[in-house]
Amino acid sequence: MHELVGRITALDPQASETLKVISYFDTLITGGVGLDGLLRGAAALSGTVAGAERRGRTSRRDPEGRLLGGTTGQEPRFPVRPCSGGSVWLEREGPAHANDAMIIERLAFAVELLELHRDAGGALEIGIDAARTVNDRTTALARLRLDAGTRIRLIATSADKKIPGAPSTILPTRYGILRATLDTTGDVPLPGRAGLGPWVRADRAPASWDGSIVALRLTDASTPTVDATDLGVMLMFLQAHDPRVPHEDVRALLRLDARSAAVLRVLVEADSVRAAAARLGMHHSTLQARHEALTRDLGYDPRTTTGRTRYMAAALLQRLTDPVPEPKTAPEPGPGRN
Amino acid sequence: MSDTVPRPPLDPELEAALLLVQDQVPTITPELIPAMRQAGTPVDVSDDVLADAGVTRRDVTIPGFEGADIQVSVITRLGRTGSRPGPGVYHVHGGGMILGDRMVGITQVLPWIVEHDAVAVTVEYRLAPESPDPCPVEDCYAGLVWTARHAAELGIDPERLIIAGASAGGGLAAGTALLARDRNGPRLAGQMLICPMLDDRDESVSTVQFEDAVLWDRTSNRTGWSALLGGRRGTDDVSVYAAPARATDLSGLPPTFIDCGSAEVFRDEGVAYAAALWRAGVQAELHVWPGGFHGFDMIAPHTAVSQSATAARRAWLARLLDA
């Protein structure tokens, strides 16, 4: 039937077609069409070249949808309308057509929305950065339509795990490059291993982000999701840890070979040295000698109450210190970081 | 639009473009055919437009099915000299077997003429229901035979003659290619079947999914096939030349290009035809453009997906014709 309809033509130069223009752009916006598609639409509707300048970069499309090369500087930019990061225009020779103003208004609106979406990552990055002032953070969060008092949490995942529909950004952390995803509902679908930060007011977002990073480090194949809230007071302790400068107790554990580490764990967990020897299949006196050696190496006796606690704390921090495997696929560039 | 059947969504740029034309596209019923013909086609292919595209046209009366007079137009590059034969494009227009004329869809062909110094012949086959099957496909075949016989004087290299058509024209092109194979007729170097109408049986998944498509819905499709086949539509009494989807042996056909949209009635028959060609050992290139409605690239050529579709056809032609 297409043969009998023919290609769409530019709107009537005389008759106002406001509703058509609005629904045309609404369809493009809803469909997530990018700048080029928006310009193609504006050019097809207007029957003349449509252009945009964003951050000093100019794009122009003709009514056939073709990408046009650089400008000569002689083309009319009329009508033109500023929008965030630059401006949009038609290249109308002579008087404006009936729908030009509406086309440019909707084009500008659609580009604004793109910017907002594109900046979501950048805004989130600022919003969760503890080094920023509260004022900077709340301004950035406002761009994500968040009040300072909104309850939110951050979700930490590997950089390649983009959660559809949730604002996210990729940023370096003390545990490598991770993706931060904003959760305002609690029902964001989790993509495999994820650390959930504690729920906080939006203006305390950095605390949630920090908690989510720690929680992610505690995930493993059998526990793919860890909620920082479940860590209770341990979270504070874990957050204080700097993996680049581990405490001497952690270093001591890192120096142990696998067999010694296994012996140590059983020694700590067992009710008695004799029971530990039975579990390990070692002679009691042999284990006694290993126990004394371990006490020397660690600088404390792991079977005393304090020693047990020190061991547990150091072993937990050791999990934060171990390198995690890199994601197998290259991370997608985050919004706002292109 | 149906809420119960899952189906691929439209490409957003195409969906937006559809908003502009949906008022112009009725569901076609038999009663509507006269009015649709009266309205004609909106595409301007006057001599001036052709000249702007760098081509010129002349009309020739030739013998059609059972010797009846039919018209063809021969379209060549402006200023072409007959000294060196070029590729030939035998074109079959679309229009659901019931509508349109030989200049419908020709705008797609014009760039090929210019780019490859090709000679196009486009045929005014007689339309159903006044001229039911086998008249349309036999007219098309007669035009192909005439073209091949007059290749030398037309400036066509007989080794590089292809057949091309969109929609019903794609179905008729496929049927004509089958006739040429089975009658030891003109040897084709390729067939380009653009969103072809191949199957009268009205039972594919895409037929159900796009029952209410804005362009070429299921009712319109039944109207076209019923006009062509009458009471034979959907029965065992339909030849492979009328409905090439029914062919069980596609061996010996030329290299084939097939495209369609993922959001149209003709999707599954196009895909099945490509699969049957491969099964028969024939080279075929298949493109199913995501979110494309029927004829999307002609209605909304400015969109990204249309530009890809057009580029794919040109690339196939270039490989075939410039070899």
Interface residues (C-beta under 8 A of the other chain):
Chain A: M1 H2 E3 L4 V5 G6 R7 I8 K20 S23 Y24 F25 T27 L28 T30 G31 G32 V33 D36 G37 R40 G41 A43 A44 R61 P63 E64 G65
Chain B: D11 P12 E13 E15 A16 A17 L19 L20 V21 Q24 V25 I28 M36 A39 T41 P42 V43 H93 G94 G95 G96 L99 G100 V104 G105 A166 S167 L215 W216 S220 H294 G295 F296 M298 I299 A300 P301 H302 T303 A304 S306 Q307
